[in-house]
Amino acid sequence: MKKKMMYVAMAVLVLSGCENKKGTFLETVETNNTVPVAVEKFIKILKEKKLKHFETIDHAKNAKDAGLEMRDETVVVFGNPKMGTKLMQCNASVGLDLPLKMLFSTDYEGKTTITYTNPEYWSLKHNIKDKQCLEIIRKAHIALENLAEAVSK
């Protein structure tokens, strides 16, 4: 019976998500910019903030190269190696979620959004309990919110 209760409690915790507006592990911000404009703006902001831009993956272009069609969708891979290293020292499995990624996409109505994973999810996913590590995660969440908001304008 105890085991069953524990599984129910874990399911509720996982399904309830992190403490964000949508109760999910993903956060989304709308922008009036097109995907290419938002991506260009984002990369410029990364440089200004001295964050490392690792890669830009244009899924729509890759689809076209494969003879398929899809709406604009681009992922920008970026990060702060100092912060990332500290988090991976907390638990090496965090390396599965780093570097950071932001998705820029256009939906069927033509609305462009910026989506990213709420870093607070990592504390659950990677079983992080150390207070210093949790503080780094909190700061990463604030930084991602600020980046998405800056790009959305």
Steps between C-alpha positions, in 0.01 A plus 500: 500500500784740584658437161172573323460828692855598412435439129180706517686784673778489239247503215326805648833679539609424143163585347473826693823629342713784629384821651436688177199667346389199297582226749721330242868450445499722191458875493387689192510869412328652197678745271392718211834427330535233234713198586803624300480848656456360852792260455725777368401724790560217748849425369586870524380505864706188576813676372420815699458293817818304424314169491632223277306433178569137412268430208191606308286219361251601232249214502298650212811513280593145596147386413523679164836333432325165566224587251247584773324815606446652843438840655795702629661325794851569626685389813784709637746313723685724744623524854724622775776238538582618854139452617463177305816353649382578853167331430665193351717483813174476698392205288666391177162410346421872469730477198206343317321837519799721432586707313177697515260512207234742384246410236367767263195381307196612305166326550223432247350846566829675428573580866868489594603373842815445700503183712751370753516245779450641848833418672318439828388173343861384521481481879238226457644334192855486636418469872681820597460596864815699573405859593779659296403299194132585548596869515690470170191339346280781633732759347507309170119509492499877553767545231300296246184696580688826446659380174165385357332826601780709346476311171121517493493882484 
